[in-house]
Amino acid sequence: MRYRTLGRTGFSVSDIAHGLWGMGSWSDSDDRQSAEALQSATDLGCNFFDSAWAYGDGRSDRLLGAHLKKNAGKQLFAASKVPPLNRRWPARSSYKYADVFPKTHVLATADSICEALQQPVIDLLQFHVWDDSWANEPEFRETVELLKSSGRVRAFGISLNRWEPANGIAAIRTGLVDTVQVIYNIFDQAPEDELFPACREHNVGVIARVPLDEGSLGGKLTPQTTFPAGDWRANYFNPANLHATLSRVERVKSSLPEGMTLPEMALRFILSNLVVSTAIIGMRKQEHVRANIAASDAGPIKAALLAELKHHRWDRVPDAKTA
Ligand SMILES: NC(=O)c1ccc[n+]([C@@H]2O[C@H](COP(=O)([O-])OP(=O)(O)OC[C@H]3O[C@@H](n4cnc5c(N)ncnc54)[C@H](OP(=O)(O)O)[C@@H]3O)[C@@H](O)[C@H]2O)c1
């Protein structure tokens, strides 16, 4: 496992890290399987875990808390997120800041997360949605400063809306944001345009999320794949998007060098960008943990392959289902 510095937090984090969304909120999650996946990842050197209160109303935070307790003495970093009070994803500029992240809501949720994590302080607390129209709200500044001065958090970050990577740059410029979490993968390359230069300039840590495009770049989805009603993936991989995605996945596969798997290429594409501090992957199966962590050891891909993969960029606009 290789490690990178998470921007100005100074945390030395594994470049392949664990995302816990599926463990908290997806229909086929099993706590025992999840705990085993977290342990395997940790045993193989993964030290950064991304959770959120919204992933099962504290379920993934509690799973992570139990994991941290079991591994007390190891340097592991726990990240979680405060959900918007209005429970609306994604954020919109028409929402008033005071209806989304009022101070009382943020502090109370931070306390609930601390309790679930069984930690006196949260390494990284993120806002789960963001809109840059809020960047200069006095209550935003006051809240972030209070989160830190009260000892609740070590670092603060924002998680950017799907396919809106530039909608966070004003927040970065306030100096209040230590990390951003953004969708970045072979398809979603737009963060390279404006967001990554801003992160580099302000030494903001970059957490690349959805590295496998919710699983399509794992290569196991087929035109027949369905998800149970109520599972978010049933919306995201609706027949139209599944069809469009799978034909692009087929094209990506044509770039695969001999001996390299699709998920390996997808992860090593991300790791080839040195502005990325870590890629958080949803992985509940042991075989996925092992394969993904091996991608860290293999490191960046060759320049020629990287150049070829740039052609698979797919700029998308969220609709009601994929947002
Ligand atoms: N708004 C936000 O802040 C936000 C939104 C989305 C995601 N996130 C964060 O980002 C993390 C990652 O995103 P994600 O989990 O949604 O999507 P992802 O990492 O792109 O894909 C996860 C899917 O890929 C599968 N997979 C993992 N490794 C694989 C491999 N080697 N081969 C084939 N399939 C593989 C997983 O299967 P198994 O799980 O069955 O192993 C799972 O179905 C989340 O867990 C969460 O922490 C944050």
The ligand as a Gaussian input file, in Angstrom:
#p B3LYP/6-31G(d) Opt

LIG

0 1
 N      -22.441000      12.465000      -1.858000
 C      -21.402000      11.829000      -1.359000
 O      -20.724000      12.331000      -0.520000
 C      -21.072000      10.451000      -1.861000
 C      -21.815000       9.883000      -2.900000
 C      -21.422000       8.641000      -3.380000
 C      -20.339000       7.986000      -2.820000
 N      -19.648000       8.539000      -1.786000
 C      -18.504000       7.842000      -1.153000
 O      -17.706000       7.240000      -2.174000
 C      -17.573000       5.840000      -1.916000
 C      -17.377000       5.073000      -3.216000
 O      -18.498000       5.212000      -4.054000
 P      -19.533000       4.033000      -4.292000
 O      -19.344000       2.990000      -3.253000
 O      -20.856000       4.660000      -4.405000
 O      -19.139000       3.521000      -5.757000
 P      -17.842000       2.817000      -6.386000
 O      -16.747000       2.740000      -5.385000
 O      -17.581000       3.486000      -7.681000
 O      -18.402000       1.354000      -6.731000
 C      -18.758000       0.457000      -5.713000
 C      -19.260000      -0.819000      -6.371000
 O      -18.179000      -1.430000      -7.075000
 C      -18.044000      -2.777000      -6.652000
 N      -16.604000      -3.115000      -6.692000
 C      -15.634000      -2.702000      -5.848000
 N      -14.437000      -3.206000      -6.208000
 C      -14.657000      -3.967000      -7.305000
 C      -13.817000      -4.742000      -8.136000
 N      -12.495000      -4.847000      -7.902000
 N      -14.385000      -5.403000      -9.190000
 C      -15.709000      -5.307000      -9.450000
 N      -16.570000      -4.575000      -8.685000
 C      -16.036000      -3.908000      -7.623000
 C      -18.628000      -2.816000      -5.259000
 O      -19.047000      -4.136000      -4.931000
 P      -19.150000      -4.678000      -3.399000
 O      -19.572000      -3.522000      -2.543000
 O      -20.193000      -5.722000      -3.479000
 O      -17.800000      -5.209000      -2.991000
 C      -19.776000      -1.841000      -5.386000
 O      -20.891000      -2.480000      -5.970000
 C      -18.866000       5.513000      -1.154000
 O      -18.808000       4.269000      -0.515000
 C      -18.942000       6.704000      -0.234000
 O      -18.043000       6.565000       0.840000
 C      -19.988000       9.777000      -1.318000

